[in-house]
Amino acid sequence: MTTGRPAGYSAISSYSRVELLHLIQLQRERTIADLVTSTGLHANTVREHLQRLIDDGYVVAESEHRTTRGRPRVLYSAADGAGASSAVQQRKVKAAAERGDLLRRVMPGQQSIELDTAALHQVDAVVEDLMDAGFDPLIDEEALTIDLTPCAHAEAQAAHREVLCSVHLSLMQSVLTEAGGPLSVDGMRSSCDPTECVVQLLHAGHRQ
């Protein structure tokens, strides 16, 4: 499914943006000064990267509430679908569900016997988000897994695999939360092959 964006557009194709997003996922309400100190990037560069992340629905910005004089700072938080919700992310989730419903209506063979409507809409949203990020996800609705092999980032950014995996798992959880439903990210299946990536989901209504 195409999004009309040029190849490589993804906000998280740049490791500098991944690093910023990781810091913001670890701690809410970050300031520009804080992120400059943590990354060593120039303030203008940080602002540009943050705007890209905001435009893609991964980060939200709000002015701090001050009780004293002075210009309020802008605080940046991860759009996790719970404590902070992005209007961009909301639109993406809604559009993904509508496209998924349409596909299932015109192609009866696409009907799921494993997942209910809410869970299907969550899958619709997370699959489209992963495709935007350069992945080619393969869903197993029975096993509740998302196979991202080969990882689009494993070789290009191999030195930062731990951070990359953490950011991507958090983004997947954010999309699932925003979509609303019984599915959540349970973790990544361990593998001896660093390029192999299979994410395990958890259904709140299924006993383990």
Salt bridges, closest charged atoms under 4 A:
ASP34 OD2 - ARG30 NH1 2.87
ASP56 OD2 - ARG5 NH1 3.30
GLU64 OE2 - ARG66 NH1 3.11
GLU64 OE2 - ARG73 NE 3.09
ASP101 OD1 - ARG104 NH2 3.10
ASP101 OD1 - HIS121 NE2 2.88
ASP124 OD2 - ARG104 NH2 2.68
GLU128 OE1 - ARG99 NH2 2.64
